Amino acid sequence: MKVLAIVIGNNEYFEGSKLNNAVNDAQGMADIFTRLGYEVMFWKDTKQEIIPEILEQYEKRINDFDASIFYFAGHGFQVDGVNYLASVDCQVANPHAAHCVRSCIQLSELTGIFKKASNMVNIVIIDACRKGFDRGGASGFSPVHAPKGALIAFSTSENEGAKDYGYDNHSVYTGSLLKFIGVERLSVEELFKKVRKTVYALTGGAQTTWEHTSLVGDFYFNTGQLVHSVAVPYSEVVVKDKDFSETDDKFGIIMGLKSCNWDRQNPAMDRFSRIRPDQIDKDQQFIIGRNILQAADYAFNATGFMDNLRQNLLPYNNDGENHILNGILFEIYFNSNGDFRSENLKRQNLPKVLKLRNMPEFKKSFDFIQATLEPYREQLFYVPGDNVAVIDVAVLATDEIKRNAKGEEFQHQAIDAITVQGKDITEEISNYDVWNTNGLNLKKVLTHYLAAPEELIQVHSGVELKRMTFKIPDAASSW
């Protein structure tokens, strides 16, 4: 599906009306739309003289696409029953109809364009009226009706304010949008429902998002086309390496490593060791690194490479960059489609990799993976490269006495809860082999589950953990 995305973010209004995050919000949306394969037209801090060009380009080009999205972050309001999206030249604090007509985009101008393209999906997303400019009363929006085939989404409901902050350099609304918009096969209706729940929760009910829709068909922002972050400095064929083919394999190494057959993987590692590093370009090094990690589950040559990782990586350092290590790190967190693995990280060799995190010669690689993982930070307990002192794990447990099948008494520690960073992980940890084991084994399990260095994990418990059981309903244990 061909999609046109018009994106506008305005911060630099007159003194007293300036915003902090509208441009960040618009840039974030432009980036995700680019990754989704949309054609993006992006403006920031738009002045009134550019408005005719924006509308002309939109109307001129819209019929060449299957769908369009118009995103605006900035100030918006109504005057005399007309809804306006303000350029930075607008006198936001004291808007007058005559001035607004010349310095703003009228929402009716957008819906007018949609009426001429009613056979396609058109979506307007407005993150407006921030920093005290609420949507209720004189500064709010007049009633809005979406024409056929259109959806108009607002960051807040009538008579409620919309925050310009609250989500890592984004507004609470756009930050929530960015969290969900890349989820595969999530319908537009379900997307905005998830956003509404998130915004409502994060603002304590002070802000409720609102949509008006006349959509007839279904629309999904991501139907599987989402590509890797545009910040990843490698070609798409090595990031989405499921598409990598024999014709892309310059040295006949990668297809052997990808084979999951140690009879092919071991010779491929031998070939790799005989090629000078300066003969292998960064894309080939990156995908070789990915597949060395994958092959380490099967082939002893790849396992040996991981066992002596620092020494094996050093010849590939070039001006502080190490593309082999970048590939290894990327493979831990991203699958063959270039998508984040979420709960299915490749953890097996992670401790060997994390030992390198404080070595100056590999700093750029950990900066790389830190930046690449930034959109997924909330889904991780630890991001390699973060300057973390400790990861505190709280274990709520009590000493109890039980009898075994022979009638012998023994003491154990019944665990009620294990929490880290405010999240309860008790049930997940109980599924590991920790029943009737001690705190040392629990720490090793936590290292694996949290995907974090063991030395950073500190377990806090009111009782000494010698023989653990879990108070999990229906959980089975062996005595």
Salt bridges, closest charged atoms under 4 A:
GLU12 OE1 - LYS18 NZ 2.97
ASP25 OD2 - ARG130 NH1 3.02
ASP25 OD1 - HIS170 ND1 2.85
GLU39 OE2 - ARG61 NH2 2.48
GLU59 OE2 - LYS116 NZ 2.60
ASP89 OD1 - LYS47 NZ 3.97
ASP127 OD2 - ARG130 NH2 2.79
ASP164 OD1 - ARG130 NH1 2.82
GLU190 OE2 - LYS193 NZ 3.53
GLU211 OE1 - ARG196 NH1 2.59
GLU236 OE2 - LYS240 NZ 3.76
ASP241 OD2 - LYS258 NZ 3.56
ASP241 OD1 - ARG290 NH2 3.75
ASP243 OD1 - LYS242 NZ 3.08
ASP278 OD1 - ARG276 NE 3.07
ASP281 OD2 - LYS250 NZ 2.51
ASP307 OD1 - LYS352 NZ 2.66
GLU331 OE1 - ARG290 NE 2.76
GLU331 OE2 - ARG341 NH2 2.96
GLU331 OE2 - LYS346 NZ 2.85
GLU361 OE2 - ARG310 NH2 2.95
ASP367 OD2 - LYS363 NZ 2.78
GLU374 OE1 - ARG377 NH2 3.13
GLU378 OE1 - LYS179 NZ 3.82
ASP386 OD2 - ARG377 NH1 2.65
ASP392 OD1 - HIS460 NE2 2.72
GLU400 OE1 - HIS412 NE2 3.68
GLU400 OE2 - LYS471 NZ 3.30
GLU409 OE2 - ARG403 NH2 3.06
ASP416 OD1 - LYS471 NZ 3.46
GLU454 OE2 - LYS444 NZ 3.97
GLU455 OE2 - ARG357 NH1 3.10
GLU464 OE1 - LYS466 NZ 3.91
